[in-house]
Amino acid sequence: MAEALAATGIRTKREAVELGLKTIIRLKQQEQIRQFRGK
């Protein structure tokens, strides 16, 4: 957790978790788009 906070400059654990979850969602959406496009 400390490494994630230092790497992002985020101050709270909650913000770090929220950023991580948003990143996971974005990656899954991109994956679905690639599958739809056949790549």
C-alpha positions, 0 to 999 in steps of 0.5 A, a space after each residue: 500500500 505504501 508503494 502505491 501511495 508513493 508512486 501515485 502521490 495519493 494521500 489516502 488509502 481510500 483514494 488509492 483503492 478507488 483509483 485501482 478499482 477505476 483502473 481495473 474497470 477501464 482495462 476490462 472495458 478496453 478488453 471488451 472493446 478489443 474482443 468486439 473488434 476482433 483483435 
